[in-house]
């Protein structure tokens, strides 16, 4: 009978299984913030597949490399978490903090160096959008880092070291794949970037660098093309 069968040992998927104190008024908020890396990986994947931007692809590759490095560090140092029953695996460094440190650093460097500067923006809404990103993204990253300490998954040092490593990797990777190739096109990295964008592989998979053509990544230009085609299709329907 079914009742006599021995129950199989079950395990929790630790990626989404987050413990928090139900009596803590902000516990659930911090538990939700802890899902940020998974949300960002999903967003990375969608944007890479739909937009096929070289920038996003290299940013995602660096993010995965940063995660792999965190995995190696955890097994190298083998330091436990502050509370044994909270979380699985080793606690040093905090992979969440390292993830967000990388993401925030790479994102802000791109925003500063390759997006249209605040002084040149004419549209007030664009200025508001950029200001929100400048302020909101670092706050988001800091909140995720703090959530790991607040939920007792990591100590302060594990969080700080993780974030510091992520920041260093984000800055170093941006320097290699964006800053040097873009601002020094005659360098070896710059020549390789140009060669790749002109290669058959990039053409076949429609890989591009929109920021090399438009300072806003083509947002206004693409909308302008859409508006022209939209108006044309509307006129044709009216004339039928």
C-alpha positions as CSV (number, residue, x, y, z in Angstrom):
1,X,0.0,0.0,0.0
2,X,1.0,3.6,-0.6
3,X,1.0,4.3,3.2
4,X,3.6,1.6,3.8
5,X,6.1,2.9,1.2
6,X,9.1,4.6,2.7
7,X,9.1,8.3,2.0
8,X,11.9,9.4,-0.3
9,X,14.4,11.9,1.1
10,X,13.6,15.3,-0.4
11,X,15.9,18.3,-0.8
12,X,15.2,22.0,-1.1
13,X,16.3,23.9,-4.1
14,X,18.6,26.3,-2.2
15,X,18.5,28.9,-5.1
16,X,15.0,29.9,-4.1
17,X,14.6,28.6,-0.6
18,X,15.3,31.6,1.6
19,X,14.6,31.6,5.3
20,X,13.5,34.7,7.2
21,X,11.8,35.6,10.4
22,X,8.1,36.1,9.9
23,X,8.0,38.5,12.8
24,X,10.6,40.7,11.1
25,X,8.7,43.6,9.4
26,X,11.3,43.8,6.6
27,X,12.3,40.1,6.5
28,X,10.1,39.3,3.5
29,X,11.4,42.3,1.6
30,X,15.0,41.3,2.1
31,X,14.1,37.7,1.2
32,X,12.6,38.9,-2.1
33,X,15.7,41.1,-2.7
34,X,17.8,38.0,-2.3
35,X,16.2,36.7,-5.5
36,X,17.8,39.6,-7.5
37,X,20.7,37.6,-9.0
38,X,18.3,35.0,-10.4
39,X,16.1,37.8,-11.8
40,X,19.1,39.5,-13.4
41,X,20.3,36.2,-15.0
42,X,16.9,35.8,-16.5
43,X,17.0,39.4,-17.8
44,X,20.5,38.9,-19.1
45,X,19.4,35.9,-21.1
46,X,16.3,37.5,-22.5
47,X,18.2,40.7,-23.6
48,X,21.1,38.8,-25.1
49,X,18.7,36.6,-27.2
50,X,16.4,39.5,-28.2
51,X,18.9,42.4,-28.7
52,X,22.1,40.5,-29.5
53,X,24.2,43.5,-28.2
54,X,27.9,42.8,-27.8
55,X,27.9,44.9,-24.7
56,X,25.2,42.9,-22.9
57,X,26.8,39.6,-24.1
58,X,30.2,40.5,-22.7
59,X,28.7,41.9,-19.5
60,X,26.8,38.6,-19.0
61,X,30.0,36.6,-19.8
62,X,31.8,38.5,-17.1
63,X,29.0,38.0,-14.7
64,X,29.1,34.2,-15.2
65,X,32.9,34.4,-14.8
66,X,32.5,36.3,-11.5
67,X,30.1,33.7,-10.2
68,X,32.6,30.9,-11.2
69,X,35.3,32.7,-9.3
70,X,33.1,33.0,-6.2
71,X,32.4,29.3,-6.4
72,X,36.2,28.6,-6.4
73,X,36.9,31.0,-3.6
74,X,34.2,29.4,-1.4
75,X,35.9,26.0,-1.8
76,X,39.3,27.4,-1.4
77,X,38.7,29.1,2.0
78,X,35.9,26.8,3.2
79,X,34.6,29.2,5.8
80,X,31.2,28.5,7.3
81,X,28.1,30.6,7.5
82,X,27.3,32.4,10.8
83,X,24.4,30.0,11.4
84,X,24.7,26.4,10.2
85,X,21.1,25.7,9.3
86,X,20.7,28.9,7.3
87,X,21.8,28.4,3.7
88,X,23.9,25.7,2.2
89,X,27.5,25.6,1.2
90,X,30.3,27.8,2.4
91,X,29.8,31.4,3.3
92,X,33.0,33.2,2.2
93,X,32.7,35.3,0.2
94,X,29.1,36.2,-0.2
95,X,28.2,35.2,-3.8
96,X,25.1,37.5,-3.7
97,X,27.3,40.5,-2.7
98,X,29.9,39.6,-5.3
99,X,27.2,39.3,-8.0
100,X,25.7,42.7,-7.2
101,X,29.1,44.3,-6.8
102,X,30.0,43.3,-10.3
103,X,26.6,44.2,-11.8
104,X,26.4,47.7,-10.3
105,X,30.0,48.5,-11.2
106,X,29.8,47.4,-14.8
107,X,26.4,49.1,-15.3
108,X,27.5,52.4,-13.8
109,X,30.7,52.5,-15.8
110,X,28.7,52.0,-19.0
111,X,26.2,54.6,-18.0
112,X,29.0,57.1,-17.3
113,X,31.3,56.5,-20.3
114,X,29.1,55.4,-23.1
115,X,25.6,56.7,-22.5
116,X,24.7,60.3,-23.4
117,X,25.9,62.6,-20.6
118,X,23.4,64.5,-18.5
119,X,24.6,67.8,-20.0
120,X,23.8,66.7,-23.5
121,X,20.4,65.2,-22.7
122,X,17.6,67.5,-24.1
123,X,14.5,65.5,-23.0
124,X,13.6,66.0,-19.3
125,X,12.3,62.5,-19.0
126,X,15.7,61.1,-20.2
127,X,17.4,63.1,-17.5
128,X,15.0,61.8,-14.8
129,X,15.6,58.2,-16.1
130,X,19.3,58.5,-15.9
131,X,19.2,60.1,-12.5
132,X,17.0,57.3,-11.3
133,X,19.5,54.7,-12.6
134,X,22.5,56.5,-11.1
135,X,20.8,56.5,-7.7
136,X,18.5,53.4,-7.8
137,X,21.0,50.8,-9.1
138,X,23.6,51.3,-6.3
139,X,20.8,51.4,-3.7
140,X,19.5,48.1,-5.1
141,X,22.9,46.5,-5.0
142,X,23.6,47.8,-1.4
143,X,20.2,46.5,-0.3
144,X,20.8,43.0,-1.7
145,X,24.2,43.0,0.1
146,X,22.7,44.1,3.4
147,X,19.9,41.5,3.1
148,X,22.5,38.7,3.3
149,X,23.7,40.0,6.7
150,X,20.2,40.9,7.9
151,X,18.9,37.4,7.1
152,X,22.0,35.9,8.9
153,X,23.3,34.1,5.8
154,X,26.6,35.9,6.0
155,X,28.8,37.9,8.3
156,X,29.7,41.5,7.7
157,X,33.2,40.5,6.5
158,X,31.8,37.9,4.1
159,X,29.5,40.5,2.6
160,X,32.1,43.3,2.3
161,X,34.7,41.0,0.8
162,X,32.2,39.6,-1.7
163,X,31.1,43.1,-2.8
164,X,34.7,44.3,-3.0
165,X,35.7,41.3,-5.2
166,X,32.6,41.9,-7.4
167,X,33.5,45.6,-7.8
168,X,37.1,44.8,-8.7
169,X,36.1,42.2,-11.3
170,X,33.4,44.5,-12.8
171,X,35.8,47.4,-13.2
172,X,38.6,45.2,-14.6
173,X,36.3,43.4,-17.0
174,X,34.8,46.7,-18.2
175,X,38.3,48.0,-18.8
176,X,39.2,45.0,-21.0
177,X,36.0,44.6,-23.0
178,X,34.7,48.2,-23.2
179,X,37.0,51.0,-22.1
180,X,40.2,50.0,-23.9
181,X,38.6,48.7,-27.1
182,X,36.2,51.7,-27.5
183,X,38.5,54.5,-26.5
184,X,41.7,53.0,-28.0
185,X,40.5,51.4,-31.2
186,X,44.0,50.9,-32.5
187,X,44.9,48.8,-29.5
188,X,45.0,45.0,-29.8
189,X,41.6,44.7,-28.0
190,X,40.2,47.5,-30.1
191,X,41.3,45.8,-33.3
192,X,39.9,42.5,-32.2
193,X,36.5,44.1,-31.4
194,X,36.3,45.7,-34.8
195,X,37.3,42.5,-36.5
196,X,34.6,40.5,-34.6
197,X,31.9,43.1,-35.3
198,X,32.7,42.8,-39.0
199,X,33.1,39.1,-39.0
200,X,30.7,36.6,-40.6
201,X,29.8,35.3,-37.1
202,X,28.6,38.7,-36.0
203,X,26.6,39.1,-39.3
204,X,25.1,35.7,-39.1
205,X,23.9,36.1,-35.5
206,X,23.1,39.8,-35.9
207,X,25.5,40.8,-33.1
208,X,26.0,44.6,-32.9
209,X,27.3,47.5,-30.9
210,X,24.5,50.0,-31.0
211,X,26.4,52.5,-28.7
212,X,29.1,52.8,-31.3
213,X,26.5,54.4,-33.6
214,X,24.0,56.0,-31.2
215,X,24.9,57.4,-27.7
216,X,21.6,56.1,-26.4
217,X,22.1,52.6,-27.8
218,X,19.6,53.3,-30.6
219,X,16.5,53.9,-28.5
220,X,15.4,57.1,-30.3
221,X,16.5,55.9,-33.8
222,X,14.6,52.6,-33.5
223,X,11.5,54.4,-32.3
224,X,11.8,56.8,-35.2
225,X,12.0,53.9,-37.7
226,X,9.0,52.2,-36.0
227,X,7.0,55.5,-36.1
228,X,7.6,55.9,-39.8
229,X,6.5,52.4,-40.6
230,X,3.6,52.6,-38.2
231,X,2.3,55.8,-39.9
232,X,2.9,54.3,-43.4
233,X,0.9,51.1,-42.5
234,X,-1.9,53.2,-41.1
235,X,-2.2,55.3,-44.2
236,X,-2.2,52.1,-46.4
237,X,-5.0,50.6,-44.3
238,X,-7.1,53.8,-44.7
239,X,-6.6,53.9,-48.4
240,X,-7.8,50.3,-48.9
